[in-house]
Amino acid sequence: MSNYALFRSFPAMSDALPRAVLAELPTPVEKLDGLAADNVYVKRDDQTAPYYGGNKVRKLELLLGRAEADGVKTVITFGAAGSNHALATAICARRLGMDCVSMLVPQVNARSVRRNLLMGMKSGAELHHYGGRRGVALGLIRVQIKRRLRDGRAPMIIPPGGSSALGAAAFVNAAFELKEQADAGLLPQPDCIYAASGTMGTVVGLLLGVCAAGLPTRIVAVRVTSPPYTSPEKARKLFAETNALLCAADPAFPRVPFPEDRFELRDDFLGPGYAVYTPESVAAVQRARDCAGLRLEGTYTGKAFAALLADAASGAIRDRTALFWNTYNGRDLAPEVEGLDYRALPGAFHRYFEEPVQPLDT
Ligand SMILES: Cc1ncc(COP(=O)(O)O)c(C=O)c1O
């Protein structure tokens, strides 16, 4: 019997979707006490794996599972300088004996950027920093040619955030996992799930998953990026692509029209932009730590939790069961990178260590 919830419901899928076992599933669900609302739970995806947690490990099980099955030697991925996704890809690729090349672009400075860069270096990733999209496009051609010559085969390209249909399918599984936990009485069926939306794979996978698994849940996608990374059009497109992938993997999987009434895209917690901490996100990080011992951060989970706290305070989720999906890695990387010298990184990254971090990152 598979320990992947989606494969228990659709056994034919396990052949079409090879999984590299990187996560320890299911992740726990816990009740959150001490908030303004009574029925708030948390899905502990910060604990997806003991070596590195967070939402990306789920996606990488299917993305790198496909890479492994295809005999890929190098994966190339993209993100901002402090990308959790790029770091997760480096760590997981190395565990599976693959190389990772990360093509990164500028972002607002934070201590987490420094930690992630050092940890990426320690994980053996080849890190490149480009000024923008044009630089990435040209750099990609160069890296692809070099790796093809070296590996004797093409590298696999993993999109930003791992949010292809295959990556999102891992969050369809996550919704089936949640349904099993609700069936087992670990929590009531949630009325709503709050999660950060960066590249949309998490929220769109969950949306398709709750529909297919028969949960009555609405997804509250808290925007932490601007279009094209998060947009209603992107949600529809990725939803349809993920649905098509799963129907092709097992024709018994249902075809689901995009459920407009069960998807809410929240724009009110982004603040000035991606990776800029806001007073609300900083306060939410503090509240999560003080009330529940959760370790959140200001770019993604702080903003999503701030939305939940605001709805709890306004009474919008009174008499409802709300689930906060904790997508941030829970493992403290500080001891791992202590003593590492940033000057071993390519010169373009040094400024993240030499310039101050943003004022709200205290
Ligand atoms: C901690 C954290 N939460 C949430 C997200 C957003 O997930 P997604 O890119 O699937 O929208 C990311 C990644 O971008 C992340 O690193």
The ligand as an SDF file (V2000), in Angstrom:
LIG
                    3D

 16 16  0  0  0  0  0  0  0  0999 V2000
    8.0620   29.6800    2.5680 C   0  0  0  0  0  0  0  0  0  0  0  0
    7.2760   29.7220    1.3050 C   0  0  0  0  0  0  0  0  0  0  0  0
    5.9360   29.7680    1.3910 N   0  0  0  0  0  0  0  0  0  0  0  0
    5.1660   29.8330    0.2870 C   0  0  0  0  0  0  0  0  0  0  0  0
    5.7220   29.8480   -0.9690 C   0  0  0  0  0  0  0  0  0  0  0  0
    4.8160   29.9930   -2.1380 C   0  0  0  0  0  0  0  0  0  0  0  0
    4.5550   28.7630   -2.7310 O   0  0  0  0  0  0  0  0  0  0  0  0
    4.1560   28.7540   -4.2580 P   0  0  0  0  0  0  0  0  0  0  0  0
    5.3680   29.1990   -5.0210 O   0  0  0  0  0  0  0  0  0  0  0  0
    3.7760   27.3600   -4.5320 O   0  0  0  0  0  0  0  0  0  0  0  0
    3.0390   29.7130   -4.4420 O   0  0  0  0  0  0  0  0  0  0  0  0
    7.1300   29.7620   -1.1050 C   0  0  0  0  0  0  0  0  0  0  0  0
    7.7960   29.7260   -2.4050 C   0  0  0  0  0  0  0  0  0  0  0  0
    7.8090   30.5260   -3.2470 O   0  0  0  0  0  0  0  0  0  0  0  0
    7.9190   29.7230    0.0640 C   0  0  0  0  0  0  0  0  0  0  0  0
    9.2550   29.6900   -0.0080 O   0  0  0  0  0  0  0  0  0  0  0  0
  1  2  1  0
  2  3  1  0
  2 15  2  0
  3  4  2  0
  4  5  1  0
  5  6  1  0
  5 12  2  0
  6  7  1  0
  7  8  1  0
  8  9  2  0
  8 10  1  0
  8 11  1  0
 12 13  1  0
 12 15  1  0
 13 14  2  0
 15 16  1  0
M  END
$$$$
